[in-house]
Amino acid sequence: MKSVARVESRAARTSGEGTLGRQIEARCLAVADSRCSRRTFLRAATAATLAAPTIVPASVFGATAPSNRITLGCIGVGNKGIDILRKFQRFRDCQIVAVCDVNRGSFGYRDDSQFLGREPVQREVEKSYAAERSSGSYQGCAAYSDFRKLLSRSDVDAVTVCTPDHWHAPITIRAAEAGKDIYCEKPLSLTIADGRAMVDAVHKNGRVLQTGSHERSNPKIRFACELVRNGYLGEVKRVVTHVGRHNKVGPGPGWKPMPVPDGFDYDMWLGPAPLAPFHQDRCLYRFRFNYDYSGGQVTNYGAHSNDIAQWALGRDASGPVRVEHVYAEYLPKGSLFNVTTYSDFRCVYDDGVILECVTGVPEVRCIFEGTEGMLRIDAKGENFVVIPERIKTVALGSNDVRLGTSINHQRDFLDAVKSRCEPSAPVEVGHRSATVCHLGNIALRLASQLSWDPKTERFFGSSSDLANQMLHRTARSPWNVTEQFATGHS
């Protein structure tokens, strides 16, 4: 953080590291919420000590001190990036010191009226901070086109990663290795192998990662999941999760390349993805409709609805054992948008529970069907419906499983950065929920039924060879960070 107490390693060795360690532990445990067990803290503290043994965060000495601000760099400040940035900016103990985007500034995002990119967002941040100062001016937010320059800053504590999905793993892994905590938008990964590498990098470097699965900070959805988890619907037999339809129209077969706009670093935008001719409908918000950069609405909406299902079913560290193609539709071959326009795949867990993910109505996230009731969670998280209705008024008992206390996803991340405890949607959770979506896409693309081992994270049995090849994608150098991390090379 901006103010740190530097402890000389020699002095620490001669004056008793054990005493200092106990002081640090006592302070962190004092600010940790009920989610943070002693074991969780010690694991994080040990990893953090190995990563940076001579620096003690200022938060250890006063969690409420005015100087105790988490300095934040925001990587990717488009449609979702600006939304997340603004949410963090509301908190007085968070200071945005840098933004990064390959786009200098343009229209072309989800809302055609949005003019976004590193320069307009930089101006917005500085204007906002200037309004709080008596001088009426502020110039303290840097703007970068290359995220590596942002990560090299020693005064940045944490970063947001709100880029297209194909950039999540390279940036997250490098951020973890640079000692930064990470708020990464959902879906966590582009591939299952990328997700596992992200988990390993975060744990190895003792970092905090919050996946942008914000339903985990929604008290209504949490209570609905607690009803399911604690058996108030009886034995759950089936879950139906919904994903949305395409909300943009792309060019069909025969589309022509376009000139790269001034101020847009297209090669950097592609990054680890294959070389491809530029078209405006390939980039910015529309990236999610091409398999080179995303998994379509299966990973976009599915990262929410399937995450809720995993949470309610108690599968945060596991997943299904079988996945099968049911139905899929695509645009004509040669279209720029090549992900499914309609999807239907089915997963089966080891206890026989069926999860079916379909392109459904936008008003519904998921439906749980039990032997004693049914529960439907609405898409915006504002309500859920239970049959019979009396279940909705249940008062959870002292022995019932509780699923956390967070009511604001960004606040939860900042608190986790200070306490060094796991946030409400930690990296393993983000990885496992994204895995359900990736499994579905693989089954749909192969039109197959596949057996899956959630422990080894490999397919087995017939048709497994081709499916296992789809767990990973070769990235363009020098962005093959997943492979470098897996082999121990930097």
C-alpha positions, 0 to 999 in steps of 0.5 A, spaced: 500 500 500 502 507 499 505 507 506 509 501 508 513 499 514 520 496 511 523 491 516 530 490 515 531 482 514 537 482 518 533 486 524 528 481 523 532 475 524 536 478 530 530 481 534 525 475 533 521 474 527 516 469 531 514 476 535 513 480 529 509 474 526 505 473 532 503 481 531 502 480 524 497 474 525 493 477 531 492 484 527 490 480 521 485 475 525 482 481 528 480 484 522 478 478 518 471 476 518 467 469 519 470 466 513 477 466 515 479 460 518 486 460 522 488 455 517 486 459 511 490 465 514 496 461 516 496 458 509 496 465 505 500 469 510 506 463 509 505 464 502 506 472 502 512 471 507 515 467 502 514 472 496 516 478 500 519 477 506 522 484 508 515 488 507 510 489 512 503 492 509 501 498 513 494 495 514 498 490 519 499 496 524 492 500 523 486 498 518 483 504 519 489 509 518 487 514 513 494 512 509 491 505 509 489 505 502 489 500 497 492 502 490 489 499 484 490 499 477 485 497 472 486 493 466 481 493 461 476 499 462 471 498 456 464 496 458 465 492 464 471 495 466 469 502 467 463 499 471 467 495 476 472 501 476 466 506 478 464 501 483 471 501 487 472 508 486 466 509 491 470 506 497 475 511 500 480 506 502 481 505 495 485 509 490 485 508 483 492 510 480 493 507 473 488 505 468 490 500 462 487 499 455 489 497 448 484 502 446 486 510 446 479 511 446 473 510 441 465 508 441 463 501 439 462 498 446 455 495 448 452 501 448 453 505 442 453 512 446 459 509 450 466 513 449 471 509 452 478 507 452 484 509 457 484 516 455 477 518 457 477 513 463 483 517 465 480 523 465 474 521 468 478 518 474 482 525 475 476 529 474 472 525 480 478 525 485 479 533 483 472 534 485 474 532 492 480 536 493 479 544 495 484 545 489 479 542 484 485 539 480 488 532 480 493 529 476 495 522 479 492 517 475 497 514 469 494 511 463 498 505 459 497 501 453 501 495 456 499 492 462 506 490 464 508 497 465 502 497 470 504 491 473 512 493 474 509 499 479 511 498 486 506 502 488 500 498 485 497 493 490 492 490 486 489 490 479 482 489 476 482 485 470 476 486 465 479 484 459 476 479 453 477 472 456 483 470 452 487 475 456 485 473 463 490 468 464 496 471 462 495 478 465 492 474 472 499 470 472 503 475 471 500 480 476 500 474 481 508 473 480 508 481 480 505 481 487 499 484 486 492 481 488 487 481 483 479 482 481 478 478 475 472 478 471 468 472 470 468 467 466 475 466 470 478 463 464 478 461 456 480 454 457 480 449 463 488 449 463 488 456 463 484 456 469 488 451 473 494 455 471 491 461 474 489 457 481 496 455 481 499 462 480 495 465 485 496 460 491 504 459 489 504 467 490 500 468 496 495 472 492 488 474 493 483 473 487 476 475 487 472 472 481 467 477 478 461 472 480 457 478 484 451 473 485 456 471 491 455 477 494 447 478 493 444 476 500 437 474 496 441 469 492 445 466 498 439 465 502 436 461 496 442 457 495 442 456 503 435 453 502 437 448 497 444 446 500 440 445 507 435 440 504 429 444 504 427 442 497 428 435 499 433 431 495 435 435 489 434 431 482 435 436 477 437 443 476 436 448 469 441 453 468 439 459 463 444 463 458 442 468 454 441 469 446 446 473 442 445 481 443 449 483 437 449 481 430 455 480 426 457 479 419 456 473 415 460 469 410 464 473 405 465 479 410 471 483 409 477 486 413 477 493 415 483 498 417 485 498 424 482 504 427 487 510 429 489 509 437 487 501 437 493 497 438 490 491 435 496 486 435 496 487 443 489 486 443 490 479 439 495 478 444 495 470 445 490 469 440 491 467 433 493 472 428 486 474 424 484 480 420 481 486 423 474 487 423 470 492 428 465 486 430 471 482 432 473 486 438 471 491 444 464 488 446 463 483 441 469 479 442 465 474 446 461 471 440 468 468 437 471 462 440 478 465 439 477 470 445 471 467 449 466 461 449 460 465 447 454 466 452 455 459 455 461 462 458 458 469 459 451 468 462 453 461 464 459 463 469 453 466 473 448 461 472 452 455 473 456 458 478 450 459 482 448 451 481 455 449 483 454 454 490 447 451 491 450 444 490 456 444 494 461 443 488 465 449 489 471 444 489 469 439 484 464 438 478 460 433 474 463 427 472 459 427 465 457 432 460 453 431 453 451 435 447 443 435 447 442 441 441 446 446 438 445 452 433 450 456 429 450 461 424 452 459 417 459 457 416 464 463 415 460 468 419 465 472 424 461 470 430 462 462 430 459 461 437 453 457 438 447 461 438 442 456 441 445 451 446 443 445 450 448 441 454 447 436 460 452 435 466 451 429 471 454 429 478 457 423 481 450 423 486 446 423 480 444 430 480 443 433 473 444 440 471 442 442 464 444 448 461 440 451 456 439 458 452 433 460 455 429 466 457 433 472 460 429 473 466 431 466 469 438 464 472 436 457 474 431 453 477 432 447 482 427 441 482 427 437 489 423 432 491 419 436 496 419 443 492 422 447 486 426 454 487 427 459 481 432 464 481 431 470 477 436 473 472 437 480 476 438 477 483 432 481 485 427 475 487 427 468 487 420 464 487 419 457 491 414 452 491 411 451 496 411 458 498 412 457 505 419 454 504 421 462 503 420 464 510 424 458 513 429 461 519 435 457 518 437 453 524 444 453 528 446 447 524 445 449 517 450 451 512 451 458 511 454 461 505 458 467 507 456 474 509 458 479 503 453 484 501 458 488 496 463 484 491 468 490 491 468 491 498 469 484 499 475 484 495 478 490 499 477 487 505 480 480 503 486 484 501 487 487 508 485 481 512 489 476 507 483 471 507 479 468 501 474 473 498 467 470 497 468 468 490 476 465 490 480 463 484 478 455 485 471 457 485 471 461 479 475 456 476 470 450 477 464 454 475 468 456 468 470 449 468 462 447 467 461 452 462 468 450 458 465 442 459 459 444 455 462 448 450 467 442 448 461 437 448 457 441 444 463 442 439 464 435 438 457 433 439 459 428 444 457 425 450 464 425 455 466 422 461 470 427 466 474 426 472 474 433 476 480 431 480 485 430 475 481 435 470 481 430 464 476 426 460 477 419 459 474 413 455 472 413 448 472 420 444 477 423 450 483 424 446 480 430 442 476 432 448 483 433 452 486 436 446 481 442 447 482 443 454 488 447 452 490 452 446 497 454 444 498 461 445 502 466 441 509 468 444 511 471 448 504 471 451 504 463 452 504 465 460 500 459 461 505 454 458 511 458 462 508 457 468 506 450 468 514 448 466 517 453 471 520 458 466 519 466 467 
